[in-house]
Amino acid sequence: MSQRTLGLSALLIGAPDWNDVLARTLDNFECVTGTIHRTDPATGLLSLVAHAGIPPQAQAMLLPKIDNIPFGKGIAGCAAQRKEAVQLCNLQEDLGGVAKPDARKTNVQGALAVPVCGADGKVIGVLGIGKMQPYEFNDSEVADLHSVAALISARL
């Protein structure tokens, strides 16, 4: 088991407190911001379950926009649609159109989102983490975040 998954299994017993799960994940990856979304079977949208590290001045504007995300929109939506990790070394300078303009108000720069898949392979959610400086997550970190997503999938 990787250092980046330490302590998560204990938090995923019973009815998990998703804010605690996210906080542990952020600590384990040395990140300051993140989200967990669950796919709503009724709407097909990614519904916000937990968030951390969104600057207070951006919350009123940003939370309504990330509360329900369509597949294919933004970093989380692209990870869900592609069924693979999506990362931006510097969200502030993304020219590829993955990051939505309002996402820049978070001041997040290095961002990584991975799909959370159920046993049947369907995307049941997305886990996203971020750093406040430009950062490219390495293959080991991406694999470890996928491992965290796999742990989460049993309870999401």
Sine and cosine of phi, psi and omega as CSV:
sin_phi,cos_phi,sin_psi,cos_psi,sin_omega,cos_omega
0.00,0.00,0.69,-0.73,-0.03,-1.00
-0.97,0.26,0.45,-0.89,0.10,-0.99
-0.85,0.53,-0.48,0.88,-0.07,-1.00
-0.98,0.20,-0.14,0.99,0.07,-1.00
-0.95,-0.32,0.00,1.00,-0.04,-1.00
-0.84,0.54,0.70,-0.72,0.08,-1.00
0.99,0.15,-0.16,0.99,-0.06,-1.00
-0.97,0.24,-0.62,0.78,-0.03,-1.00
-0.84,0.54,-0.64,0.77,0.00,-1.00
-0.91,0.41,-0.50,0.87,0.00,-1.00
-0.99,0.16,-0.22,0.98,-0.08,-1.00
-0.97,-0.23,0.39,0.92,0.05,-1.00
-1.00,-0.07,0.66,-0.75,0.00,-1.00
0.93,0.36,-0.70,-0.72,0.03,-1.00
-0.99,-0.11,0.98,-0.21,-0.10,-1.00
-0.91,0.41,0.54,-0.84,0.20,-0.98
-1.00,0.03,0.97,-0.25,-0.12,-0.99
-0.90,0.43,-0.46,0.89,0.07,-1.00
-0.92,0.39,-0.62,0.79,0.06,-1.00
-0.92,0.38,-0.66,0.75,0.03,-1.00
-0.88,0.48,-0.71,0.71,0.00,-1.00
-0.91,0.42,-0.69,0.72,0.00,-1.00
-0.87,0.50,-0.68,0.73,0.02,-1.00
-0.90,0.44,-0.68,0.73,0.01,-1.00
-0.87,0.50,-0.72,0.69,0.01,-1.00
-0.88,0.48,-0.69,0.72,0.05,-1.00
-0.87,0.50,-0.71,0.70,-0.06,-1.00
-0.90,0.43,-0.47,0.88,-0.02,-1.00
-0.97,-0.23,0.09,1.00,-0.03,-1.00
0.82,0.57,0.70,0.71,0.04,-1.00
-0.92,-0.39,0.30,-0.95,-0.05,-1.00
-0.89,-0.46,-0.19,0.98,-0.03,-1.00
-0.65,-0.76,0.50,-0.86,0.02,-1.00
-0.09,-1.00,0.20,-0.98,0.03,-1.00
-0.59,-0.81,0.43,-0.90,0.22,-0.98
-0.81,-0.59,0.80,-0.60,0.07,-1.00
-0.88,-0.47,0.54,-0.84,0.08,-1.00
-0.89,-0.46,0.66,-0.75,0.06,-1.00
-0.96,0.29,0.84,-0.55,0.03,-1.00
-0.99,0.12,0.90,-0.43,-0.04,-1.00
-0.89,0.45,-0.44,0.90,-0.02,-1.00
-0.97,0.26,-0.61,0.79,-0.08,-1.00
-0.96,-0.29,-0.36,0.93,-0.09,-1.00
0.97,0.23,0.11,0.99,0.00,-1.00
-1.00,-0.06,0.38,-0.92,0.13,-0.99
-0.99,0.12,0.91,-0.42,-0.03,-1.00
-0.98,-0.18,0.73,-0.69,-0.04,-1.00
-0.92,0.40,0.79,-0.62,0.02,-1.00
-0.95,-0.30,-0.63,0.78,-0.01,-1.00
-0.45,-0.89,0.51,-0.86,0.08,-1.00
-0.56,-0.83,0.43,-0.90,0.04,-1.00
-0.49,-0.87,0.55,-0.84,0.14,-0.99
0.99,0.17,0.14,0.99,0.07,-1.00
-0.97,0.23,0.83,-0.55,-0.05,-1.00
-0.82,0.57,0.66,-0.75,-0.03,-1.00
-0.80,0.60,-0.61,0.79,-0.04,-1.00
-0.93,0.36,-0.29,0.96,-0.02,-1.00
-0.98,-0.22,-0.20,0.98,-0.11,-0.99
-0.88,0.47,-0.73,0.68,-0.06,-1.00
-0.87,0.49,-0.58,0.81,-0.01,-1.00
-0.99,0.13,-0.63,0.78,-0.18,-0.98
-1.00,0.05,-0.64,0.77,-0.08,-1.00
-0.84,0.55,-0.68,0.73,0.05,-1.00
-0.88,0.47,-0.46,0.89,-0.03,-1.00
-0.99,0.16,-0.43,0.91,0.00,-1.00
-0.97,-0.24,0.02,1.00,0.00,-1.00
-0.91,0.42,-0.62,0.78,0.03,-1.00
-0.66,-0.75,0.93,-0.36,-0.09,-1.00
-0.90,-0.43,0.78,-0.63,0.09,-1.00
-0.95,0.30,0.53,-0.85,0.13,-0.99
-0.83,0.56,0.69,-0.73,0.03,-1.00
1.00,-0.06,-0.13,0.99,-0.04,-1.00
-0.94,-0.33,0.77,-0.64,0.01,-1.00
0.94,0.34,-0.06,-1.00,-0.06,-1.00
-0.92,0.39,-0.73,0.68,-0.01,-1.00
-0.90,0.44,-0.71,0.71,0.00,-1.00
-0.90,0.44,-0.60,0.80,0.04,-1.00
-0.93,0.37,-0.64,0.77,0.05,-1.00
-0.88,0.48,-0.65,0.76,0.01,-1.00
-0.91,0.40,-0.73,0.69,-0.05,-1.00
-0.91,0.41,-0.67,0.74,-0.05,-1.00
-0.99,0.15,-0.30,0.96,-0.08,-1.00
0.85,0.53,0.63,0.78,0.03,-1.00
-0.45,-0.90,0.25,-0.97,0.02,-1.00
-0.89,0.45,0.62,-0.79,0.11,-0.99
-0.79,-0.61,0.78,-0.63,0.03,-1.00
-0.68,-0.73,0.47,-0.88,0.09,-1.00
-0.79,-0.61,0.82,-0.58,0.05,-1.00
-0.91,0.41,-0.59,0.81,0.03,-1.00
-0.57,-0.82,1.00,-0.09,0.00,-1.00
-0.82,0.57,-0.53,0.85,-0.04,-1.00
-0.91,0.41,-0.40,0.92,-0.05,-1.00
-0.91,-0.42,0.25,0.97,-0.02,-1.00
-0.89,0.46,0.87,-0.50,0.03,-1.00
-0.96,-0.29,-0.06,1.00,-0.06,-1.00
-1.00,0.10,-0.10,1.00,0.05,-1.00
1.00,0.09,0.10,1.00,0.03,-1.00
-0.95,0.32,-0.75,0.66,0.00,-1.00
-0.98,0.21,0.72,-0.69,0.07,-1.00
-0.98,0.20,0.52,-0.85,-0.05,-1.00
-0.80,0.60,-0.65,0.76,-0.01,-1.00
-0.92,0.39,-0.39,0.92,0.03,-1.00
-0.88,0.47,-0.45,0.89,0.00,-1.00
-0.91,0.41,-0.38,0.93,-0.01,-1.00
-0.94,0.34,-0.21,0.98,0.05,-1.00
-0.98,0.21,-0.31,0.95,-0.10,-1.00
0.94,0.35,0.13,0.99,0.07,-1.00
-0.92,0.39,0.60,-0.80,0.05,-1.00
-0.88,-0.47,-0.93,0.38,0.04,-1.00
-0.98,0.19,0.86,-0.51,-0.07,-1.00
-0.72,-0.69,0.60,-0.80,0.02,-1.00
-0.61,-0.79,0.76,-0.65,0.07,-1.00
-0.77,-0.64,0.67,-0.74,0.05,-1.00
-0.78,-0.62,0.55,-0.83,0.06,-1.00
-0.96,0.29,0.51,-0.86,0.16,-0.99
-0.97,-0.26,0.89,-0.45,-0.08,-1.00
-0.94,-0.34,0.61,-0.80,0.06,-1.00
-0.98,0.18,0.05,-1.00,-0.01,-1.00
-0.86,0.51,-0.46,0.89,-0.01,-1.00
-1.00,0.06,0.02,1.00,0.02,-1.00
1.00,0.02,-0.10,0.99,0.02,-1.00
-0.97,0.23,0.55,-0.83,0.03,-1.00
-0.96,0.27,0.88,-0.48,0.00,-1.00
-0.95,-0.30,-0.03,1.00,0.02,-1.00
0.08,-1.00,-0.06,-1.00,0.04,-1.00
-0.59,-0.81,0.65,-0.76,0.07,-1.00
-0.91,-0.40,0.81,-0.59,0.00,-1.00
-0.79,-0.61,0.61,-0.79,0.03,-1.00
-0.72,-0.70,0.36,-0.93,0.00,-1.00
-0.41,-0.91,0.37,-0.93,0.04,-1.00
-0.86,-0.50,0.39,-0.92,-0.04,-1.00
-1.00,0.02,0.09,1.00,0.07,-1.00
-0.80,-0.60,0.37,-0.93,0.06,-1.00
-0.83,0.56,0.71,-0.71,-0.07,-1.00
-0.35,-0.94,0.74,-0.67,0.10,-0.99
-0.95,-0.31,0.91,-0.41,0.01,-1.00
-0.92,0.38,0.71,-0.71,-0.02,-1.00
-0.99,0.11,0.14,-0.99,-0.06,-1.00
-0.85,0.53,-0.61,0.80,0.01,-1.00
-0.91,0.42,-0.67,0.74,0.02,-1.00
-0.92,0.40,-0.65,0.76,0.03,-1.00
-0.89,0.45,-0.71,0.70,0.02,-1.00
-0.88,0.48,-0.65,0.76,0.00,-1.00
-0.93,0.38,-0.59,0.81,0.05,-1.00
-0.93,0.36,-0.56,0.83,0.12,-0.99
-0.89,0.47,-0.62,0.79,0.04,-1.00
-0.90,0.43,-0.65,0.76,0.06,-1.00
-0.89,0.46,-0.70,0.72,0.03,-1.00
-0.86,0.51,-0.62,0.78,0.02,-1.00
-0.91,0.42,-0.64,0.77,0.06,-1.00
-0.90,0.44,-0.68,0.74,-0.01,-1.00
-0.91,0.41,-0.56,0.83,-0.12,-0.99
-0.84,0.54,-0.51,0.86,-0.01,-1.00
-0.93,0.37,-0.35,0.94,-0.08,-1.00
-0.90,-0.43,-0.28,0.96,-0.06,-1.00
-0.97,0.24,0.00,0.00,0.00,0.00
